[in-house]
Amino acid sequence: MYRSLFPRDMFAEMDRLQREMQQALDLSPTIRGF
């Protein structure tokens, strides 16, 4: 549980979420307009 508090894991999690969001934006051109 404490492992998720480390900055490295937090940055890795944020990076993974950012990649997933970027892929979602690439897959749906309608959202890209916003």
Backbone hydrogen bonds in HBPLUS format (Angstrom, degrees):
<---DONOR---> <-ACCEPTOR-->    atom                        ^
c    i                          cat <-CA-CA->   ^        H-A-AA   ^      H-
h    n   atom  resd res      DA  || num        DHA   H-A  angle D-A-AA Bond
n    s   type  num  typ     dist DA aas  dist angle  dist       angle   num
A0005-LEU N   A0002-TYR O   2.96 MM   3  5.36 155.2  2.03 110.3 118.4     1
A0006-PHE N   A0003-ARG O   3.30 MM   3  5.75 162.1  2.34 109.5 114.5     2
A0010-MET N   A0006-PHE O   3.04 MM   4  6.30 158.5  2.09 152.1 159.0     3
A0011-PHE N   A0007-PRO O   2.76 MM   4  5.94 165.7  1.78 158.3 160.9     4
A0012-ALA N   A0008-ARG O   2.94 MM   4  6.10 155.8  2.00 145.1 152.5     5
A0013-GLU N   A0009-ASP O   2.85 MM   4  6.02 155.0  1.91 146.5 153.1     6
A0014-MET N   A0010-MET O   2.91 MM   4  6.17 160.7  1.95 150.0 155.3     7
A0015-ASP N   A0011-PHE O   2.84 MM   4  6.01 155.5  1.90 146.6 153.8     8
A0016-ARG N   A0012-ALA O   2.92 MM   4  6.14 153.8  1.99 144.7 151.6     9
A0017-LEU N   A0013-GLU O   2.93 MM   4  6.19 160.5  1.97 150.4 155.6    10
A0018-GLN N   A0014-MET O   2.86 MM   4  6.03 153.6  1.93 146.1 153.8    11
A0019-ARG N   A0015-ASP O   2.97 MM   4  6.22 152.5  2.05 144.6 151.5    12
A0020-GLU N   A0016-ARG O   3.00 MM   4  6.29 159.4  2.05 149.4 154.7    13
A0021-MET N   A0017-LEU O   2.91 MM   4  6.15 158.7  1.96 149.7 155.5    14
A0022-GLN N   A0018-GLN O   2.90 MM   4  6.08 154.3  1.96 144.2 151.7    15
A0023-GLN N   A0019-ARG O   2.89 MM   4  6.15 155.1  1.95 149.9 156.3    16
A0024-ALA N   A0020-GLU O   2.94 MM   4  6.17 153.6  2.01 144.8 152.3    17
A0025-LEU N   A0021-MET O   2.92 MM   4  6.19 152.3  2.00 147.4 154.8    18
A0026-ASP N   A0022-GLN O   2.95 MM   4  6.20 150.0  2.04 143.6 152.1    19
A0027-LEU N   A0023-GLN O   2.94 MM   4  6.16 141.7  2.09 143.8 154.0    20
A0028-SER N   A0024-ALA O   3.07 MM   4  6.27 140.6  2.23 143.1 152.4    21
A0032-ARG N   A0029-PRO O   3.21 MM   3  5.05 128.8  2.48  90.9 104.5    22
A0034-PHE N   A0031-ILE O   3.07 MM   3  5.63 142.1  2.22 112.0 121.0    23
